[in-house]
Amino acid sequence: MDRPEPGLIKWSTNPSHDSFLHVNLLHRVVQLYEPTGIAQRGRFEYKKLAKHDDFPTLTTYDWSPTAPGLVAVGTSTGIVNLLRVDDNSNAFIELGLKISRTCQAVGFSTGGKLAVALDRVRSDHCLYIWDVSRLSSMDTKVAGFPADAKRLSDPVDKLELNASVSSLRFFEDNPNVLVAGIKNQGLRIHDLRDSSQGAVVQYQTKCCNNLAIDYADQNYFASSALDQPGVMVWDRRAISRHHVNPCYTDAVEEGLPWGGAVRLDRAVEQDTDPSAADNKSSFIRALRFCRDHAGMLAVLSRTGQLRVLSTRHEHVDADARVDGSPELLEVRKSHEMDPLYAEPNRKNDKIVSFDWITMGSPVLQPRVLVLRASGAFDVLEKPSFTSEYPFELVPWQPPHRGEADGADYEELMKFEPSQAQKIFSPFLTEQALANVPLFGPHKMSIRSLVEKALATSAAKELLIAEESRTSHDSASFDAASSIAEKLRALRLSAKGGKEDPEEGLLSQLERHEQLLVATREMTGLSSKERYAVDHVMLLRAQEGYRFDFVKNQKIVADDSWLKDAWIWVAGAEEAAMDGGMMSHPLDVGYMGVHTVWNNNLGSKPQMRLSDDASAPDDVGWERCLNAINKKLGIPKFSGTETKRPHHREMCLEICSLGRSYEAEYEEAISSTSLKKGSAWYTMVAAQTLFRGDIKGAVQVLKKASKEHPELLFVSLALQLIGKTGNVETKTALDFDERVACKTDPYLRAISAIIATSNWAVIAGQKSLPLRDRCFIAVRYFTDDALTAWLDRELSSAIEAGDVEGIVLTGITDSLVDILACYVHKFNDFQTATLLLSICAPRFIDDIRTNALRKTYRTYLHRHRAFFFRAKFDVESTLRSKHHGRPTVPPPPRQIGLRCVYCDVEFKTESLGAGPNPTPLPRSGSGIPNFMTAANGATTTTTTSTNTPPHPRAARQQQQQSNPYTDKMVTAGISCPNCKQHLPAAAATTTTTNVNVTLHLILIKRRGW
């Protein structure tokens, strides 16, 4: 048994008792809890009933289904303790063995028996059976065990001589039958009524651990191996090979183990962390079947992945069925209960133990109780297929039309009133059962709630049309002219009109994620507002979100982090113009601080070097960077002592790309400047201080103190430091994080410098933008400290998908890692594609860049934004030029054929029969010949030679390659994908007397 530190949990196997156990392995405490109300994700109401804190270190345990207060725990010495856990008495009974060995499993039956599985020892049995039925009638009002319970010292049966028993379970429909896993041998089913005959049946397998019985259909049980991520589900009816149906016989002959119902070779994902490979724990930590739904199996891996597999019987023809024959299963659906289990920053939320909650009604959604690595309890619900089904009926292919077409945007399809109630019944039921107490004294009646929800009047109230809903304040949204203004208006409305709600000082990453998550989870929106939220990428594309970096800053003005990324890109482009970032043989254009500092030319170093030049060494890098710095007019480095001053100069310039700090400083000290908030003045003062200009920072704060008197004392304190001439020589004072500024990160940074004079504190202040923290590290850290700091920050940015990391990576291979995580979290593949298209594939060789580009082009195509897709193709191709040649191959001139029903496009090249179809001939203008030929003219295909083939041979060749045969013409043309007969009103093109009734869509490529 694996032993995660937070412990193990188990729901009561007795459906009449709503309670669960928590076994704390670290402190050796068993606690009994009772649910008292709501049980849903993020809200689980329960109370503690009792605890037992006096037992030895355990290796296994089980909870009696007949005695709610009885728990058996096994130890490494073979001693089994029976604990009374419901009365706080710490009472226990010890069941000893003559030969000491590890107890590997214990299990209670509903008939009052206890089975103990032991490790192998020579000349002794390893499966002991005790009769504990007298303990099932314990008086709950009397503490401890009854006086006659001490007579339980001798087992009533012994099985499995010289065999190591690793797991066991009793069947509830027959408490005298159990299944045991025998190490290195397989599974054996024993009938305790006649144990002298040995096992009733045996299945050969290595999956002899984590036994779990499907109590809703007890013919099936599951097991797993220690060293494999697979799961086997068995059918106990597999006893005689002569009494099975033909389908099962065929499956066994094809490799399915005898007795198996379904084999899953990879029920959970393989470990991707190399450190996990050395972990001695098993791949699969636990298997559990749901008691309320047959065939529903949950699998927990050692990485915290919790996957639910819904199985069903494979279809067998009626004439092939055999009574009592084992039957095959198939996995119908699988669900990830915690999809973010592999996120590095969620180690405390890792699931270490779980069990199904017995709901008592199949109407309620199946849910599991999980124990997190932090020790917290949580409830996870399996997604409902039937309630989600109506949403799947929305025609997303082609995309749902909405405001852009003058129609009402809807999230649900409309049905006839008589049909709507039936179709949406699962959804209405789920809505009615949300946020209601399922346990405790206030437990609601499920039947009455469902009947009320499905009543005609109640259903109509819940199925209100989307266009009738209005948000609380849509005036500012209606007045907005751009998507950035619309998103700002919606966020401001969601906050109740408060621009900056009172909250603690968060990191830049937390603030950005909070902004994006809040936008995604907005509710109560009108149809036009929901359309804007759901189509942000499309609306940005319509406003010209491509490669005009100044324009992009305005388009994403609602997201200051994306805006700053485009500001940096604009500065990088300006610096790289006219070879500004080049010095023979090196081109450092669009590189970041980390890549420059580590002399990293990326996956295609030859593209950043002159022809036939080799990569320069450290001295060569210093020489090239010195020449570039002089060309750009970058001032000499005057910070800490370093062996690479020109690297530092370039890195400081990279941190400042796109920003005009001097202009902001002049504006701050100017007497004619407009009134600004105190946060703006502290930002300018702090950035001036970061550059070593203490007097300038004092001037800014003095000027600001006229409008914001609270900054006067900060300027006085900073002025005292200025008299020493060097911030670093000042004696450090105590700096209390708890009393520091909770709203202004720059004021907090200034306070930290005044108090501690420690630049490492400022560089580690996550509430500051990464640009400023990186500038501080480059200016004030030693070479070794800077290298370590940059590595840590880059790793954090990649793990979190922080777009601020562009200042570290530039537009290089490492940015692909950051944007991959960013897209995974927020699905903004549009921004990722545009950023990477600046340098990919010119400087970047990563298959993910091609995948992002293809995804974005498909998105525009699906929304019929053909013009914007063509603009993106043309501009990105121009951006990819290297030495005058584009590195992105231009798409070929083509004609697309699209079905009017399924909207699937077929290119002319795909209509050929072979893997290398012959292209259609084109006229001198670049248009295919059949587009210019007269009706009824014969269209021939061309070969790679200049000599055209004979007309008869050409006609035969096209007849063979054309899927639209003459027989199809007489019956009407059908789409090759959906097989629908197309209407005669559709656009028609004639090729060899075949009327292709498909829409012709001319995609403008390279000028035609």
N, C-alpha and C positions, 0 to 999 in steps of 0.2 A: 504493500500500500504506500502511495506517495504521501509525503507529509509536509504540505505547505504550512508555513508558520501561522497564518491567521486561523487555520483549523479546518474543520469539516462541518457540513450541515446536512440534515436529513429531515424530510417531512414525514409526518406520521403515516405509517402504512395502514392504519385503521381509519377507514373513511368516516367513521362516526366521531373521530377526535381531530379537531382542527388545532394542531400544535406542531412545533418543529424543534429539533435539537441543534445546538451549536457546541461542537467539541473543540475546545481550545487546546491544541497540542503543546503549545509552548508553556502554558501555565497549568496544564493538566486539570482543566475544569470543564465539566459538562453542564450546560445551562439549558433549561426548558423554557420555551417561549410560546405565547399564544397570540395569533393574529386577532386584531380587535376592530378592524374597519376596512378601509380601502387598501387594495393590493394592486398597484400598478407602477409603472416605471417612474422613478423619482419620488414616489409617495407610497410608503409601506408602513401601516400602523400596526404595532404589536406591543406586547408587554411581557416582562419576565415573570415566570411563575415560580421557578425553583432552580437550585443548582446543586451540584455534587463536585467537591474539590478534593477528594481523597482517593486517588487510584494511581497505580504505577504507570510508567510510560507504556503506551499502547501501540500495537501494530495493526489492529483491526477492531471493528465494533459492529453491532447490529442492535436494532430497536425492536422489541417484541410487539407484534400486531395485536396480541390479546391482552397484555398487561401494559397500559400506557406509561407506567412508571418504571418499567424494567428495561435495563440496557446491559448488554454483555460486551465486555472488552477483553481482547486477547493481548498477550504480552510476548516479548521475545524469549521468555523462559518457558512458555507453554502454559502458564497459569492463566485461567479464565476467571474474571471477576464479574459477578452479577451485581449491578448497582441499582439502588433505589434512588431515582432522580427527581421524584415529584413531591417530596416532603421535606427537603433540606436536612435530612437526617444523616447523610453520608453513610448510610448502611450498605453493607456489601456482603456477598457470599463468595468464597473462594473455591473453585473447582481445580484440583491439582492433578498432575500427571506423574506417573512413576519415572518416566524418562524425560528429562528436560530437553525441549527443542522449540523452535519458533512457531507461534500460532499465526497462521497465515490468513484465516478467514473464520468467521462465525456467522451463524444464521439461525433465526427462529422460524418455526412453522406455525400455521394457524391452529394446529392441533396440540400445541404445548410442548413441542420438542425443540431441543437446541443441538445443532450440529457444530462441531469444531474441527476445522481443517488444520493439519499440522505438517511440518516439514518432515522429510524422510529420515527414518532411523532404522537401522538393521534389526530385523526380527521383531518388529512391532507394527501395530496398525497405526494409520495416520488419519483416520476419520472416526471421531468419537461422537456418539449420540447420547444426550442426557434427556430425561423426562422432567420438565419443569412445569408441568401443567398445574401443579398445586399452587404455583405462584400467580396464576392468572386470576385467582379469586381473592387477591390481597385486599384488605379493608383500607380504603383511601383515608379514613379518619384516624387510623392507627399508624404511627410512625414506625419505620423500619420493617424488617421481614418477620413473618410469623415464626413461632418457636420451632415448628417441625421442619423448617426450611433447611436446617443444617444436615439433613439426611440425604442431600443431593450429591454426595461425594462420589458415588460410583456411576459410571455410564451404563446405559441399558443395551448398548450395541457398539460394536467396533467393526470397521470396514477398512478396505484398502491397505493390505499388508505390503510393506516395503515400497510405498509409492508416495511421492510428495504431492499433497493436495493443495493447490494454489487458490482455488475459489470454489464457492458453492452457493446454491440457492434452492429453496423449497418451492414447489408449485402450490398455489393456494387452492386450486380446485381439487387437489388430492394431497393433503398434508403429509402423507406417508411416502411421497415420491420426491426425490431431490436430484439435482444435476450437479456434478462435481467436475472441476477441471484438474486433470492430472498432469503434472509437469512433464514435458517431453513425450507425452503419450497421447493425450486427447481428452475428450469429454465422455463421462460415463453417467448414465441414469440409473439410480438405485431405487428399488421398492423395499421400504423398511418392513413391510409385512412378511416378506420372505427373503431376508438378506443372505440366507445361507447359499442361495443359488448365484450370488455375485451380481454383477451389473446386468440390468435388463438389456441395455444396448450400449454400444460404444462407437464414438465417432473419432476417426483419426484426424488430428489437427494440431497445429502449434498455437492456435487461438484458445487458450485455456485460462485466461484471466478476465477480470471485470465482468463476470456473468451477470446478466440482467434478463428477467422474464417479462414478457408482454402480458401483463395481468388482464388486459382487455381481450386478448386472444391467446390463451396460455399454451397453444400448440407451438408457439414460437418463442425462442430465447436467443440472446446475442452474446458474443464473447469477442475478445481481442487478444493480440499478442503483446509482449512487452517491447519488442524491438521493431515493430512495424506499425505504420499508421492506418492499417486496414481493420475492417470489422467483418465478422461472419454472423449471419442470422440463420438459426437452425430450426428444423421442424422435427419435433419429438415423435411424430407419427412415422418417421423413417425407420421401421423395424425390420420388415421383410422386403428383400429386393424383388420378390415375385408378386408383390401386391402394390404396384405403383402405376401411374398413368404413363403413356408413351412420352409425353413432353418432359416429364421429370427424368425418365430414362435417358433421353437424348441429352439433357443438360449434364447428367453425370458422365456420360460418355465423352462430352466435350470438355471436361476438366473440373466440373463442380464437385467438391467433396461430397461423399455420401452423407446424407442427413442435412446438407445445406439447403437453405431457401434462397439466399442471395449472398453474393460475395462482393464486398467493396474493398478494393485494393488500396484506395486512398480516401478514407472517410474524412480525414483532416489534412490540412496542408503540412508539407514538410517544413522543418525548421530552416530558416534562412540565416539565423545567427550562428556563426561558427562556434561560439562558446556553448551553445545549447547542444552541440554534438557530443560534448564531453559529459553531458548531464546523464547520470545513471538512472534517472526516473524514466518510466515508460512513456512512449509516444502518447498513448491515450490514458488519461487519468481516471475517467469514469464513463460508464454507460448507464442510461436510465430510460425506461419506457414510460410513456404517459399512461396513467390509469383511466383517463376519461376518453381517450381516442386510440383505437387499435392501430398498431403499426407505426406509431409515432415515436421515434428513437432519437434521443439527444446524446451527443458525443462531445466530451470535453477533452481538449489536448493539453499538453504541458505548457504550451505557449499562451493559454488562456482563450483559445478559439472554442466557441460553443456553437455547434452546428446541429440543427434539427433536421432529421430525415423522415419524410412521410412516405411510407411504403404501402403498396396495395398488391392484391393477388394478380398474377399474370392471367390473361384470358385463356381458358381451356374450353374447347368445343364440348358440347353436351355429350356427344357420342364417345368422347375420349376420356371422360371422367371416370374415376374409380373411387368408390367409397373407402374412406380411411387412408387414401394415398397422400403422401406429402405433396405440398404444392409450392410452386415457385413464387417469389415476390419480386417486385420491381420498385425502384425508387421513383415516386411520382414527382416530388418536389423536395428541395432542400432550402433551408433558411439559415442565414448567419444571424444569430441573436445579438452579437456585439461586433458589427463590421469593423470597428476601429481598434480591434484587439491588438494589432501589431504596431500601433503608433508608439514611438519611443517615449513620448512625453506622457503616456498614460499607464506607466508601470504600476502606480497605486490603484488603478482601476481594473487591473487584470483579474479575471475570474479564476479563482482557485478551487471552488467547490460549488455544487449546485444540486438541486433536486426538483422534481415536478411538484407543483402545488395541486392537491386534490380538490378540484372545484365542485364536483358533485353534479354538474350539469354540462352536457355537450354544447349547450347554447353559448356558454362563456368561452372566450378565447383561451386556448391553452397557454399557461404561463409557468415560468420556472422561478424559483427562489435561488439567487446566486449570492455567493460570498466573495467580496472583492479583496484584493491584496491589502487594502487599507484596513480591513476588518469590518467594513460596512456591509449591511444587507441591502439587496436591491431585487426588484421584480422585473422580469422581462417577458413580454407577450409575443407569442408567435404571430407573425403577420397573417391577416385573413385574406385568403384568395377570393372568396365569394364577395366580400365587401369591397375589394379593390376592383373586381371585374367590371363594374359599370364605368369606372374611370378608363379602363383599357379600351372601351368602345369608342373613345374620342378619336377621330381620324387624324392621327399625327403624321401619316404619310399619304398624301401631302400634308403639310402643317395646317393646323386649324386656322382658318381665316378669322380676322377680328377687326380691330379698329381701322387698320390700314385699308381695308376693303369696304369700309362704311357699314359693316355688320356688327352685331353685338358679340363681344367676346365671352365665351362660356367655358367653364371647366367641366361641365357634364353635358352629355347628350340629352335631348328632350325626347320623351316617349309619350305615348297616349296615356291618359289618366288611368285607364284600366290596367295598363302594363307597367306603369312607373312604380306602383306600390310593390308589385311582385319582384321586379328587377332590383329595386333598392331596399328590399326587406333586410338583407344581411347588413347593409350599411346603416339603416335606421336602427336595427337591433344593437349594433355595436355602439352607435352614438348614445342610445338610451342607457346602455350599461356602463358607460364611461363615468368615472367619478362618483360611483355609488359604493357604499360599504358592502362587502361580500362576506364579512365575518363579524363576529361579536354580537353584542346586544342590539345593535342598530342594523343588523343584516336585512337587506331588502329582499323582497320576494321576486325572484327572477321571472317567474311566469307572469305576474301582474305587470311588471315593467315592460316585458316584451309585448303583451297584449295591448297595453296602452300605446306603445310606440307604433304598432302596426294598425292602430285605429285610423280610419279614413281622415278624420279632421287633423289628428296629430301628424300624420304623414304629410299632408298638404302644408302644414306649417314648417316642417323641416325641409321640404323640397321647394323652397322659394327660388324663383328664377334669379340668376346671378345679376341680371341688369337692374333688379329692384333694390339691390343692396347699395347703400351709399356709405362712404366713410364719414368720420366725424367732422372733417374739415377738408373739403375738396376745392375751396376757392383758390388757394395758393397753387394747387396742382393744376387747375384749369388755366391759370395765368402763366404757367411755366411754358417756355418755348423749346427747351432742350431736355434731353433725358437726364442730364446732370441736375438741372433745376427741379425736374419732377421727382427724382429720387431724394433730393434735399427736402422738398416739401413733404414727402411721405414720411421720412424719418423724423422731421420736426413735428409733424402731426402725431406720430406714434409716441413721441416723448411728451406729449401734452403741451407743446409750444415752448418748451425749455431747450435752449440751444445746448447748454452744457449742464446736465444733471449732476447733482452733488454725489461724488463717489471718490473712492481712494485713487491714488496715483497709480495707474496701470502702466505696464510696459507698452512700447509701441506696437509690438506684435499682438498683445491682448486687445488693444484698442482697435486695431485693424480687423481682427477676427470678429470682435464684437459688432463692428459696423456691418460687415458682410453677412454675418449670421442673422442679425436683427432684420436686415432687408429681406433675406430669404424666408424668414418665418413670419412675415407680416400677415395678419388676418383681418377679416372684416373689410376688405377692399371692394370698391365698385368694379365693374367690368373693365372700364378704361384704365383704372389704376392697376388692376391685376394684369392686364395686357402689358403695361409698361414694365412691371416687375419681371414678368416671364420672358420678355423679349428685349432685355437690355442690350445684348450683343447685336441683335438685328437693328435696333434703333441707333446704336452707336455707329454701325456700319453705314447707315443711311445718312448720318451727319458727317461722314468722311473720315472715319477712324481708320487710318491706314499708316502712311509714312510721312505725313506732315507733323513733325514732332511738336511744334508750337500749337498747332490746331488740336493735337491729341490731348495736350494739357487742359484745354478748355472743355473738351468732350468728357474727360474723366474728372472734372473739377470737383465732383461730389466725393471722390476718394482721394484724399491728400497723399496717400502712400503711392498709389499708381501715378498721380500727378508728379510727384517728386522723381519717380523712376523715369518718366518721360523728360523731365527737366535734365536729369543726368544724361540721358541719351542725346538730347539736343546739344548739351555741352560737349559730349564726346564727339559728335559729328562735327561741330564747329572746330574742335581741336584737330581733328583728322583731315580737315579740308586742305587741299593743295599740298599733301604730303607732310602735314604738320607733325604727325606722330611717327614719321619714318626717318631713319638714319641708317645708311648702308651697314650691314645687310638686313636690318631689323625693322619690322612694322609692329608697333604696339597699340595701334588704333583699337578702340573699344575694349581694351583690357582693363581689369580691375586691380585693386590694391593687392589682393592676395596673389593673383597671377603674376603681376610685375615683381613683387617682392620675392617670389619663389622662382623667377625666370621660367615660368611655365608657358610654353607656346601652344599647348593644347594637343588635340588629336591629329591635327594637320599642320605640323610645324613648317613644312615646306612652303605653305601658302603665305606665311609671315616672313619668309626669307627671300632674298634676291635669288635670281636663277643660279642654281648649282652652288649656292653658298651653304656652309655648314653652320650649325647653331653656335653662337658665340659663348665663350666662357664667362665667368664672373667679371673679369677685367674688361672683356669685350662689351658686356652689358652696361657696365659703368660708363664706358666711352660713348656708346651709342646714346644712352640716356642723357649724358651731359650735353651732347650735340642737340638732342631734341629739346632739352630744357632751355638752352640758349636760344633756339629758334622760336620757342613759344614765349620767351621773356619771363620764365619762372625764376623767382628770387632764390638766392642761395639759402641752403638749410642752416638754421641757427639754433637748433634744439639740442638734444642730448648728444653725447659722444657716440659716433657710429663709424663703422668701416665702409658703409655704402651710402655716402651722402646724396649721390645723384639718384639712387633708388628712392630715398626719402623725399627728395624734391618732387619727383614724378608722382609718388603716392599721395603727397599732400595736394598736388594739383588735381589728381583723380577724385579726391574727396570733395573738391570744390567745384567740379565741373557743373556748369549751368547755373551756378549761384553767383550773385554779385554782392559779396559781403561789404565791399568798400562803399557801394551805393547805399546800402541799408544803413551803414554807419553814418555817412554824410547826412542822410535823411533824419536820423535820430537826433543828431546834435544841431540840426538846422533850426533856426528860429521860426522859419516859415512852414515847417512840416505840419501835416494834418494831425489831428488828435488820434492817438493810438491807445490800445489797451495796455495795461501793465505787463501782460505776458509778452507782447511784442518787444517792449523795451528790454525786459530781462533776457529775451532771446538774443537781441543784438549785443547787449552787454556781455553775456556769457560767451558768445562766439568771438567777440573781440578779446576777451580774457583768454580763451583757448589759444589764440594766436600770439599770446605773450604781451599784449598791450594793456597793461593794468591801468595806465592813465586814461586811455581811451574808454575803457569800461567804466571808470569812475565818472567821466564826462557824460556818458550816456545815462547813467543812473541819476546824476545830478539834474540833467535836463528833464528826465522823466518824473523826478520828485515834485516838480511844480504841478503836475496833473495828478500824480499818485504819491502822496506824502509818505506812504509806508515804505517807499524805496529809499528814502533819505538815509535811514540808519544802515541799510546795506551798503550804500555808497561810502559812508563814513568808515565802516569796518573795512571795506576794500581799500580805502585810501590809506589806512594804517599799514596794511600789507605792502602797499606801493612804496612806502618810505624805506622798507628794507631792501628794495631793489630786486628781490627775487622771491617768488612765491614759495619755492621749494626750501628756502632757508628758514622759513618761519616755524616756530615751535608749534607742534600740533596740539590742538585742544580736544576736549571730549565732544564727540558729535553723536547726538542721540537721534537715531533714525525715527523714533516715535514722535518727536516734536518737530521734525523737519517739515518743510512745506508739502502739503498733501495734494495740491492742485497744479502747481507750476513746476515742471521738471527743471527748467533753466534756473529758476530762483533756488531750487534745491541744490543744484550743482554749484552755484556761487557760494551758498552757505557751506557746502562741504569743503570747498577750497579754502574758505576763510577759516574753517575750524580745523581741518586736518592737513592741508597742503599735500594731499596724497592724490596724484593724478590717476592712480589705479582705481580709486573709489569712483571717480567720475566716469572712467572708461567702462566700468561695470554697471553703471546706472542704466538699466534697461528702459527707463522712461524717456531717455534722450534718444533722438534719432541716431541710427547706426552711422550715418555720415559723420556726425560730430564726435561720436565715441571713437570712430576709426581715426579721425584727424588727431585726437588727443593721443591715441596709442602710437601713431606714427611719429608724432612730434616729441613725445616725452619718454617712451619706453626704450629700454636697451634692445639691441639686435635680437638676442635670444628670447627676451620677454615678448617682443613684438611678434616673432615667429609663432610662439606658442599661443598668443592671444588671437592672432588671425586664424590659426587652425581651429581653435575652439569656436570662434564666432561663425566660421564657415560651416562647421559641422552642425551648429545649432540652426543656422539659416536653412540648411538642406533638410534637416529633420522636420522643421516647422513650416517649410514652404514660404519663407519670409521674403517678399519681393524687395525689401530694403537691402537684401544681400547682393543686389546688382552692383553696389559700390565695391564689394569685395571681389566678385567674380568678373565684372564686366559682362560683355556678351560673348561668353566662352562656354566650354563644355560644362563647367560647374553650374552655370546658370540653368542648364537643362535639368539638372537634378533638383534645383530649387523650384523651378516652374512645374516640374512633374508633380511634386507634392502640392503645390499651390492649386493646380488644376484638379488634382484628386479631391481637395477639400472644397473648392468653390466652383469648379467647372468653368472657369473663365479661360477657356482655351483660345479665345480670340486674342486677348492681350498676350498670352504666351506665344502664340503664332507670330504676331506682329513683331514682338521683341526679338525672337530668334531669327526671323526672316532677314534681319539686318545683316547678320553674319553667317547664316547657315544657308547653303552648305559651303560657303566660301572659306570659313575658318573652322567650322564645326562639323564633325562626322559622328552623328548619332541618329540611330533609327527613329528615336522618339520625335525628332524635329520633323521628319517626313510624315510621321503619324499625325502630329498636331496640324501640319499644313493640310493634309488630306481631310482631316476631320472638319477643319474650318471651311474649306472649300465645299465639302458636302453639306455643311450647315447652311451656307449661303445658297447653294443649289436647291436644297430642300425647301427653302423659303422663297424660291423663285427670284432671288436677288441676283439675277444673272449679270446685270451691269456691274454691280459691286464686286462680284466674283471676278469678272474680267479685269476690272481696274486693279484688283489685288494681284492677279496673275502678272499683269504687265509691270506694275510698279515693283513687285518683289523680284521679278526677273531682272529688271534694271539694277536693283540694289545688289544683286548677287554677282555683278560683274567683277572680274579679277583680271587686271591687265587688259581691259577692254572686252573681255569675253564673259558672257553670263555663265555661271556655274549651275543655274537651274535650267534644265532643258525646257524650251517652250513647248506647251502642249500642241499636239498635231491639229491641223485643220480637220474639222469633222462635222458630221451631221448627227444629231441625236434624235432618236425615235422614241417617243414616250407614249405609253398606253394611257387612254383617257380614264381608265378604271383604277388600276393599281399604281399609276404614276411612276412605274419603273421605266428607266431609260435604257435603250439598247443602242449602242454605238454601231455604226456600220461595220466596223471590224469584227464585232462579236457575232454577227449573223452568219459567219462562215462555218463550215462543218469541221475543219481541221484545226489543230492547235496554232497554225500560222496561216490565217485566212488571207486570201488575196484581196488587196484594197480595191475599192471601187475606182474607176477611171475618173479623171478630172479634166476639165477643159482648161484652156489657157488662162482663164481668170481665176483658177483655183477652185471653182465650184464643180462638184461631181457632174459628169456628163449627163446622167439621167435627169438632172434638174433642168438642163437646157434642151434636151431632146424632145421631139414632138411626141404626142400620144401614139402609142403603138410601136414606137421605134425600138429596135433591138439594142440593148445595152451590153457591151462586152467588157470583160475584165482584162487588165493589163498585167504583163509579167515584168520581171526585172530587166528584160532586154527592150530595145527600142522597136523591134519588129512586132507588130500586132499579130495575134494568132488568127487562124481562119475563123470566120464568123460562126460556122457550124460548131467547131470545137469550143469556141468561147461560149456559145449558147448552152452546150451540154455541161460545160464546167460550172456555169452559173446555176443551172438547174439543180446540179448536185449540191452546191453550197447554199442554196437558198432554202430556208426552212418553210417558206410559204409555197407549197406545191400547187399544181393545177387543180388537184382535188379540193384543196381548201378554198379555191376561188369560187367554185360553184356553191359551196355551203356557207360562204362568208368567212372573213378572216378572223382568227382568234389570236389573242395575245399569247406569246410563248410562256409567259410567267403565270398569269392568273386564268388563262384559258377562256376568258370572256370573249364573246362575239362582239366585235366593235361596230358602232353605228355607221351607217352609210354617210352621215353628215360630217364625219371626221375628215380631216385633210387627207387627200389621196395623192400618192405618187405612183407612176406607172413604170415598172421595170419588167421587161419581158412578159407583158400581158398579165402581170400579177398586181392586183390592186392592194397595196399595203395601206389599210385604213388606220394609220397611226398619225398622231400629231408630229409634224416636222418642226423641230426647234433648231434654228440656225444659231450657232454659238460663234460669235465674232472672235476670230483668233488672228492675230498678227496682221490686221489691216483689211480683212475681207469680210 
